């Protein structure tokens, strides 16, 4: 009897030390599940850290992109093409709008109205010699509250030269015809920058924006069609009135500026 008891104890001890194959499979599955869960947790932590870094860096990058876009837009406005017989240069913060179809509307932005802008006209000199040329600085100054789009091309933002009664007429100019001038009650419109067509030059204007351009009057007389300046008759001596206006807003005009051809 006494010799059999140690064998039973040894057999029981061996059973505890060596799990069955079924238990080994269970342990193996548990290890796999635990490992998979650990990988998922590590992946989630890594993604969260990446997203946090992106959220911190993105606002700074966006601000830089916005500044670059604004700078490029200002440069485009300053590089506007100029029609023949005039010179254009832009200053201020007016931005060139991407829309070039002449409709003056993009992304729901409205057209500028007469209450949104002021027009200013400044001649380089009050006097010019017969046969010479005179430069004018033309300014569109935004004064509204909501951004708007305006066509600032020479065929839309128009410089008009009128002859004061007695200064120049078809009867005393020695050239031209009745179609060369448009008569008003006291003045004759003898030259306008809007005779020759020009590509739309749409600007998106907002608070503080100013657009400055230069238009040159070659002291000649335009007709009803676009003709090269060297084929147009020159005006005679006298006093003339210069004024800036918008084609789409007949009531929006600058102050009249007198100039003398001598």
C-alpha positions in Angstrom: 0.0 0.0 0.0 2.7 2.4 1.0 4.6 1.9 -2.3 1.7 3.0 -4.5 1.1 6.4 -3.0 4.2 8.1 -4.3 3.4 7.1 -7.8 0.0 8.7 -7.6 1.4 12.0 -6.3 4.0 12.0 -9.1 1.4 11.4 -11.7 -0.7 14.2 -10.4 2.2 16.6 -10.3 3.1 15.8 -14.0 -0.5 16.5 -15.0 -0.3 20.0 -13.5 2.9 20.8 -15.1 1.9 19.7 -18.6 -1.4 21.2 -19.9 -3.4 19.2 -22.3 -3.3 19.9 -26.0 -6.7 21.5 -25.9 -5.7 23.9 -23.1 -2.6 24.8 -25.1 -4.8 25.7 -28.1 -6.9 27.8 -25.8 -3.9 29.7 -24.5 -2.6 30.2 -28.0 -5.9 31.7 -29.1 -5.8 34.0 -26.1 -2.3 35.2 -26.9 -3.3 35.9 -30.5 -6.4 37.9 -29.4 -4.4 39.9 -26.9 -1.7 40.6 -29.5 -4.3 41.8 -32.0 -5.9 44.1 -29.5 -2.5 45.5 -28.6 -1.8 46.2 -32.3 -5.2 48.0 -32.7 -4.5 50.1 -29.6 -1.0 51.1 -30.9 -2.4 51.9 -34.3 -5.1 54.1 -32.8 -2.6 55.9 -30.6 -0.3 56.5 -33.6 -3.2 57.9 -35.8 -4.3 60.2 -33.0 -0.8 61.6 -32.6 -0.6 62.2 -36.4 -4.0 63.9 -36.5 -3.0 66.2 -33.6 0.3 67.2 -35.3 -1.6 68.0 -38.6 -4.2 70.1 -36.7 -1.5 72.1 -35.1 0.5 72.7 -38.3 -2.4 73.1 -40.8 -3.6 76.6 -39.6 -0.1 78.0 -40.0 0.2 76.6 -43.5 -3.2 77.9 -44.4 -2.4 81.4 -43.3 0.8 81.3 -45.5 -1.2 80.1 -48.5 -3.8 82.8 -48.0 -1.1 85.5 -47.9 0.6 84.1 -51.0 -2.8 84.1 -52.8 -3.5 87.7 -51.9 0.0 88.7 -53.0 -0.3 86.9 -56.4 -3.8 88.5 -56.9 -2.4 92.0 -56.4 0.4 91.3 -58.9 -2.0 90.2 -61.5 -4.0 93.4 -61.2 -0.8 95.5 -61.6 0.1 93.5 -64.8 -3.1 94.3 -66.7 -2.7 94.7 -70.4 -3.2 98.2 -71.8 -5.1 99.1 -74.9 -3.5 101.1 -77.7 -3.3 104.8 -77.0 -3.3 104.5 -73.2 -1.0 103.3 -70.5 -2.3 101.4 -67.5 -0.7 100.9 -64.1 -2.4 99.8 -60.9 -1.7 100.6 -57.3 -3.5 99.9 -54.0 -5.0 96.6 -53.0 -7.6 96.0 -55.8 -7.5 92.3 -56.7 -8.0 90.9 -60.2 -11.0 88.6 -60.3 -10.7 85.3 -62.1 -13.9 85.8 -63.9 -13.1 87.3 -67.3 -16.4 86.9 -69.1 -17.5 90.5 -68.6 -20.5 89.5 -66.5 -18.9 90.9 -63.3 -20.1 88.0 -61.1 -18.3 85.0 -59.8 -19.2 82.8 -56.9 -22.3 84.9 -56.1 -20.3 88.1 -55.7 -22.5 91.1 -56.8 -21.6 93.8 -59.3 -20.5 97.1 -57.9 -23.2 99.8 -57.9 -23.0 103.5 -58.1 -23.0 103.8 -54.2 -20.0 101.4 -53.9 -17.3 103.4 -55.7 -16.0 106.9 -56.3 -14.3 108.0 -59.5 -11.4 110.5 -59.5 -9.5 112.1 -62.4 -6.2 113.9 -62.2 -4.3 115.2 -65.3 -0.5 115.2 -65.3 -0.7 118.9 -66.4 -3.4 121.5 -66.9 -1.9 122.5 -70.3 -0.7 120.6 -73.4 0.7 121.7 -76.7 -1.2 121.2 -80.0 -0.3 117.8 -81.4 1.0 116.6 -78.0 -0.4 114.1 -75.5 -1.7 114.3 -72.0 -1.7 111.6 -69.3 -4.5 111.2 -66.8 -4.5 109.3 -63.6 -7.9 107.6 -63.3 -8.9 106.2 -59.9 -11.6 103.9 -58.7 -12.0 104.1 -54.9 -14.1 101.6 -53.1 -16.4 103.0 -50.4 -19.0 100.3 -49.9 -19.4 97.7 -47.1 -19.8 94.4 -49.0 -17.3 93.1 -51.7 -18.3 93.6 -55.3 -17.0 93.1 -58.8 -16.4 95.9 -61.3 -15.1 96.0 -64.9 -12.2 98.5 -64.8 -11.3 98.2 -68.5 -11.0 101.3 -70.7 -14.2 100.4 -72.5 -16.2 100.3 -69.3 -14.4 102.9 -67.1 -14.4 105.6 -69.7 -12.4 108.9 -70.1 -14.3 111.5 -72.1 -12.8 114.7 -73.5 -15.3 117.4 -74.5 -14.8 120.7 -76.2 -16.2 123.8 -74.5 -18.4 125.7 -76.9 -16.1 127.6 -79.3 -13.0 125.7 -78.5 -13.2 123.1 -81.3 -15.9 122.2 -83.8 -16.3 120.6 -87.2 -16.6 124.0 -88.8 -13.3 125.3 -87.6 -11.2 122.2 -87.2 -10.6 121.8 -90.9 -11.0 118.0 -90.7 -13.4 115.3 -89.7 -17.2 115.2 -90.2 -20.3 115.5 -88.2 -19.9 111.9 -87.1 -16.6 112.8 -85.4 -18.3 114.5 -82.5 -21.3 114.0 -80.3 -23.0 117.3 -79.5 -24.5 118.2 -76.2 -26.2 121.4 -75.1 -23.0 123.2 -74.4 -20.1 120.8 -75.2 -19.0 118.4 -77.9 -17.7 115.0 -76.9 -14.6 114.8 -79.2 -12.7 111.9 -77.7 -13.4 108.8 -75.6 -11.4 105.8 -74.4 -14.5 103.6 -75.0 -14.4 103.7 -78.8 -11.9 100.8 -79.2 -13.0 97.5 -77.6 -11.0 96.2 -74.6 -11.0 92.9 -72.8 -12.9 92.9 -69.5 -10.7 93.8 -66.6 -12.8 92.6 -63.7 -11.7 93.6 -60.2 -12.9 92.3 -56.8 -13.1 95.3 -54.6 -13.4 95.3 -50.8 -12.9 97.8 -48.0 -9.8 99.9 -48.4 -9.2 99.0 -52.1 -8.2 101.5 -54.7 -7.4 101.0 -58.4 -5.2 103.5 -60.2 -4.6 103.5 -63.9 -3.2 105.8 -66.5 -4.9 106.8 -69.7 -3.3 109.0 -72.4 -5.2 111.5 -74.6 -3.2 112.1 -77.8 -5.1 115.4 -78.3 -7.0 113.9 -81.3 -10.7 113.4 -82.1 -12.2 109.9 -82.1 -15.1 108.9 -84.4 -17.7 106.2 -84.1 -15.3 103.4 -85.0 -11.9 102.3 -83.6 -9.2 104.0 -85.7 -5.4 104.2 -85.0 -4.4 107.5 -83.3 -2.0 108.5 -86.1 -5.0 108.5 -88.5 -7.2 110.8 -86.4 -7.3 114.6 -86.7 -5.8 116.6 -84.0 -7.8 119.1 -82.0 -7.2 122.9 -82.2 -6.3 125.3 -79.4 -8.8 125.9 -76.7 -10.2 124.7 -73.4 -11.4 121.2 -73.0 -13.2 119.3 -70.2 -12.1 115.8 -69.1 -14.4 113.5 -67.1 -14.4 109.9 -66.0 -17.5 107.7 -66.0 -18.8 104.2 -65.8 -20.6 102.7 -68.8 -23.0 100.7 -66.7 -23.8 103.6 -64.4 -24.4 106.8 -66.3 -24.9 108.9 -63.2 -21.6 107.8 -61.7 -19.0 110.4 -62.9 -15.9 112.2 -61.6 -15.6 115.9 -61.3 -14.9 117.6 -64.6 -11.3 118.8 -65.1 -10.4 121.6 -67.5 -7.3 121.3 -69.7 -6.0 123.8 -72.2 -4.5 122.9 -75.6 -2.2 125.7 -76.5 
